[in-house]
Structure formats: C-alpha cells, structure tokens
Amino acid sequence: MTTKLKLLVTAVASLVLVACSEPQQGPAQQFTPEVEVISLTTSSVALNTELPGRTIEFRQAEIRPQVSGILQQRLFREGQYVEAGQVLYQIDAATYQAALASAKANLASAKAVQLNAVNKAKRIQGLLDSKVVSQQDYDDANALMMQADAGVASAEAALQSAQINLDYTKIKAPISGKIGRSAVTEGALLTANQAQGLATIRQLDPIYVDLTQSSTELLKLKRQVGADINQEVTVDLLLDDGSKYSQQGRLAFSEVSVDPSTGMVALRAVFDNEQSDLLPGMFVRAILHHGTNDNAILIPQAAISRTPKGAALVMVVNSDNQVEARPVELGQSVNGHWVANSGVAVGERVIISGLQKVRPGAMVRTVNASDNSTNTAAQ
C-alpha cells in the first residue's frame, strides 16, 4: 500500500471514531411531573359564622333627682349590687313635709266648706215646695255645693302631689343591678331633673353582645336556618384573650334595616352572666351555630391558590390526567380546610402537593394522598 493510501485510510478511520464518540442528537424526552391528589367526597360540617362584637349592659338607668333640695345622705356603697326600689339618696325633706301638712289642712278646710254647702242645699230643697224660698235660691245653693265639691277634689290632688314630692326626697333604684360611682356627696344642692346624673345602675345578668354582619351574609344565614333566625341560632363567645366563655348564648335580635353607608346589619345575642365575668364594653368574637351541612365538600387549604385579583383557584386533574385550573367559591374554614360552595364536584381529583411543577393543560402522573383526613375533618 502506498504512503498516500495509508494516510487516507488513517484519516477516514479517525473521522469514524470521532463521529461514534459524539452523543446522538434526538427528540427531547418529555418529562411528566408527579403530583399528589385527593378525590373529593362529601362530609358533615357544622355551619358556623364568626363575627366581632362588644358587650352591652342588659339595662342601664341614670339616677336623677325629681325634686330640688340639699342632699343629706348617700345610702349605698359604690360598686355594690342594688335592688329595684332600694333607697340610694336622701334629700332634705323638711320643706316637703311642711307642704304635705299644709295640703292636709287645705283638704280639711275644703271638706268643711263642702259639708256646709251640702247641708244648706238640702235645707233649701225642703223649703222649695212650700214656696218659702225661690227657685233661684235653690239653684244658688246647688252651685255652691258643686263648687265645694270641686274645692275638695282640688285639695285632694294637692295633697297627693305633696305626698309624691315628699316620696321623691328618697331617690330609689329603678332597676336592679350594679351601681357605679356617685357624682355627688352629702351637702350638694340637687335640682329636679338636672342634666347631671347622680350615678348609673347597670344590669349585667343577663348581658347583651352587639354584633354586625353584612347584609349578604345575613341573607345566606336566613336561607340556611329559615326566616326566623332568632329562634334557631345558638352562640359561643371568644373573649379578647382567646379563651372561651363558659356560657352559651342565643341570638335574640336582628335589625330590620341595613346601614346604607356600610351595608351592615346589627345583630344582638344574649348571655347569662351570673358571675359578672362579662363587663360592658369588652371586645369579643361570637361564633353563631346555625345548623349542619351534611353534603359539604372540603378542600385542603394547601390546594388553594389565588389569582392577582384574589379569586380562589384549585388545580383539578381530569380523566385524561391533564391539569385544569378551576375557580371555586369558598365558604367557611374548617380545621385547615375550606368548604367549597361551588366550582368542584364530588369525585374530582384536586392537586394538594406539587402545584409549583404544573400549569393548566399539562399532563401529570398522580399519586393519591396518604392522609385522607380531609373527608372526616368536620365530623
């Protein structure tokens, strides 16, 4: 073999070796991500609504004097429980006792005039038939008798008014409850129906909790429990420190109008408060229990994503193992899950893990979730 031929064979062989050593370029292998899914089923879920609120006294009465005078005594201890009708303050009653005595004397005088007028009218009536007196004399006697009757009635009313004013010198509690601090002390000059209250009594057992709810949510609540929600809804109370109040209350009132500026409706619940654990003005959260949904569909919170506008989405794997983005309407939160009001159906597979690896339209391989507590979370 000639030298040129040897060089040519060597070059061809080198090219063949280089070609064999390079990796073969072919179509890229398609990667199918693996995701974890759950199949949706129905569960029994207690229907609850949590609302903010504040405690309000069941009754409140501001104590004011109804007659004027000098305050002689304060007959209660600030902060104590007082009974309806209990005397709280004593106003100097001397002038009112004198007025009562004068009214009694005026009544006695009026009755004496009345007696004289009655006797005179009887005597004239007896003489009328014998023509000793004229008809005019008889008419005058009757008029005087009627005038005397009116005088007695006026004196009786004056006596009653004097007695009422004397009674008003004892300022009494109109309701039972805890009384606050006194705004006056002995020696103060009090004026009838003055603007400044002397003290305030608050009835705290039972006690109200005033709540607000949007009109839209109230309509949903009424559809769930019927038109008369006041007879159906029980209420639990969470205090400001997160603890639960020991007594369960009930919804007692809902406003008949909507606040046009906020779209909110006022609700009122009532609670027993025998130990006075709840005080007026406390911030609380009320949980309204208004029935059970036996066909609720629960979605784990980990499966929920949000659009830029805040709408809720879930990724559903269809029968072809293809991912679909599904908008859903969410209800209440239950033990780490959301109740799905619409958007998904029983039996559909929802991705709960691996969402970052998929997008709508992608093919996936599915693995069933190992924890099936989703279906029993609310039971």
Residue pairs with C-beta under 8 A, 6 or more apart in sequence:
1 9
32 363
32 364
32 365
33 354
33 357
33 358
33 362
33 364
33 365
34 354
34 364
34 365
34 366
34 367
35 317
35 351
35 353
35 354
35 355
35 357
35 358
35 364
35 365
35 366
35 367
36 351
36 352
36 353
36 354
36 366
36 367
36 368
36 369
37 317
37 349
37 350
37 351
37 352
37 366
37 367
37 368
37 369
38 300
38 303
38 349
38 350
38 352
38 368
38 369
38 372
38 374
39 347
39 348
39 349
39 368
40 297
40 298
40 299
40 340
40 344
40 345
40 346
40 347
40 348
40 349
40 350
41 297
41 346
41 347
41 375
42 294
42 295
42 296
42 297
42 346
43 296
43 297
43 298
43 375
43 376
43 377
43 378
43 379
44 292
44 293
44 294
44 296
44 378
44 379
45 292
45 293
45 296
45 298
45 332
45 334
45 339
45 378
46 289
46 291
46 292
46 378
47 224
47 289
47 290
47 291
47 292
47 293
47 332
48 287
48 288
48 289
48 290
48 332
49 213
49 217
49 221
49 287
49 288
49 290
49 332
50 285
50 286
50 287
50 288
51 211
51 212
51 213
51 267
51 285
51 286
51 288
52 211
52 212
52 283
52 284
52 285
52 286
53 209
53 210
53 211
53 212
53 269
53 283
53 284
53 285
53 286
54 209
54 210
54 281
54 282
54 283
54 284
55 207
55 208
55 209
55 210
55 278
55 279
55 280
55 281
55 282
55 284
56 207
56 208
56 209
56 210
56 268
56 280
57 177
57 202
57 203
57 204
57 207
57 208
57 280
58 203
58 204
58 205
58 206
58 207
58 208
58 270
59 175
59 177
59 201
59 202
59 203
60 200
60 201
60 202
60 203
61 173
61 174
61 175
61 177
61 200
61 201
62 197
62 199
62 200
63 88
63 89
63 171
63 173
63 174
63 197
63 198
63 199
63 200
63 201
64 193
64 194
64 196
64 197
64 198
65 89
65 91
65 168
65 171
65 190
65 191
65 192
65 193
65 194
65 198
66 168
66 171
66 192
66 193
67 91
67 96
67 165
67 168
67 169
67 192
68 189
68 190
68 191
68 192
69 91
69 92
69 93
69 95
69 96
69 169
69 189
69 190
70 91
70 92
70 187
70 188
70 189
70 190
71 89
71 90
71 91
71 92
71 184
71 185
71 186
71 187
71 188
71 189
71 190
72 90
72 91
72 92
72 186
73 89
73 90
73 186
74 88
74 89
74 182
74 184
74 185
74 186
75 86
75 87
75 88
75 89
75 90
76 82
76 86
76 88
76 179
76 182
78 179
78 180
78 181
78 182
78 199
79 178
79 179
79 180
79 181
80 178
80 179
81 176
81 177
81 178
81 179
82 88
82 173
82 176
82 177
82 178
82 179
82 201
83 173
83 176
84 173
84 174
84 175
84 176
85 172
85 173
86 172
86 173
87 170
87 171
87 172
88 171
88 172
88 173
88 179
88 198
88 199
89 170
89 171
89 184
89 198
90 169
90 170
90 171
91 168
91 169
91 170
91 171
91 190
92 169
93 166
93 169
96 162
96 165
96 166
96 168
96 169
97 166
99 162
99 165
99 166
100 159
100 162
100 163
100 165
100 166
102 162
103 155
103 158
103 159
103 161
103 162
103 163
104 159
106 155
106 158
106 159
107 152
107 155
107 156
107 158
107 159
109 155
110 148
110 151
110 152
110 154
110 155
111 152
111 155
113 148
113 151
114 145
114 148
114 149
114 151
114 152
116 148
117 141
117 144
117 145
117 147
117 148
118 145
118 148
120 141
120 144
120 145
121 138
121 141
121 142
121 144
121 145
124 133
124 137
124 138
124 141
125 138
125 141
127 133
128 135
128 138
171 198
173 179
173 201
174 201
175 201
175 203
176 201
176 203
177 201
177 202
177 203
177 204
178 201
178 202
178 203
178 204
178 276
179 199
179 200
179 201
179 202
180 199
180 200
180 201
180 202
181 199
182 198
182 199
183 196
183 197
183 198
183 199
184 190
184 198
190 198
202 280
204 273
204 276
204 278
204 279
204 280
205 272
205 273
205 274
205 276
206 270
206 271
206 272
206 273
207 270
207 271
207 273
207 278
207 280
208 252
208 268
208 269
208 270
208 271
209 235
209 237
209 249
209 268
209 269
209 270
209 271
209 278
209 284
209 286
210 266
210 267
210 268
211 266
211 267
211 268
211 269
211 286
212 262
212 264
212 265
212 266
212 267
213 221
213 264
213 265
213 267
214 263
214 264
214 265
215 258
215 263
215 264
215 265
216 263
218 254
218 265
218 267
221 229
221 233
221 288
221 290
222 229
224 290
224 291
225 232
225 233
225 290
225 291
226 232
229 251
229 254
229 290
230 251
230 252
230 253
230 254
232 251
232 290
232 291
233 250
233 251
233 288
233 289
233 290
234 248
234 249
234 250
234 251
234 288
234 289
235 248
235 249
235 250
235 251
235 269
235 271
235 286
235 287
235 288
235 289
236 244
236 245
236 248
236 249
236 286
236 287
236 289
237 244
237 245
237 247
237 249
237 269
237 271
237 278
237 284
237 285
237 286
237 287
238 244
238 245
238 284
238 285
238 286
238 287
239 245
239 282
239 284
240 282
240 283
240 284
245 271
245 277
245 278
245 284
246 277
247 271
247 272
247 273
248 271
249 269
249 270
249 271
249 272
249 286
250 269
250 270
251 267
251 268
251 269
251 288
252 268
252 269
252 270
253 267
253 268
254 265
254 266
254 267
254 268
255 265
255 266
255 267
257 265
258 264
258 265
259 265
259 266
269 286
269 288
271 278
278 284
293 339
296 331
296 334
296 339
296 340
296 378
297 339
297 340
297 344
297 345
297 346
298 334
298 337
298 338
298 339
298 340
298 374
298 375
298 377
298 378
299 314
299 328
299 330
299 337
299 338
299 340
299 344
299 350
299 374
300 336
300 337
300 350
300 352
300 374
301 333
301 336
301 337
301 338
302 352
302 353
303 314
303 315
303 350
303 351
303 352
303 355
304 312
304 313
304 314
304 328
304 330
304 338
305 312
305 313
305 314
305 315
305 355
306 312
306 313
307 313
307 327
311 327
312 327
312 328
312 329
312 330
312 338
313 325
313 326
313 327
313 328
314 325
314 326
314 328
314 343
314 344
314 350
314 351
315 323
315 324
315 325
315 326
315 350
315 351
315 355
315 358
315 360
316 323
316 324
316 325
316 326
316 344
316 348
316 349
316 350
316 351
317 323
317 324
317 349
317 350
317 351
317 364
317 366
318 324
320 363
321 363
321 364
321 365
321 366
322 361
322 362
322 363
322 364
323 351
323 358
323 359
323 360
323 361
323 362
323 363
323 364
324 360
325 360
326 343
326 344
327 343
328 340
328 341
328 342
328 343
328 344
329 340
329 341
329 342
329 343
330 338
330 339
330 340
330 341
331 338
331 339
331 340
331 341
332 338
332 339
333 339
334 377
334 378
335 377
335 378
336 377
337 374
337 377
337 378
344 350
349 366
351 358
351 364
352 369
353 369
354 364
358 364
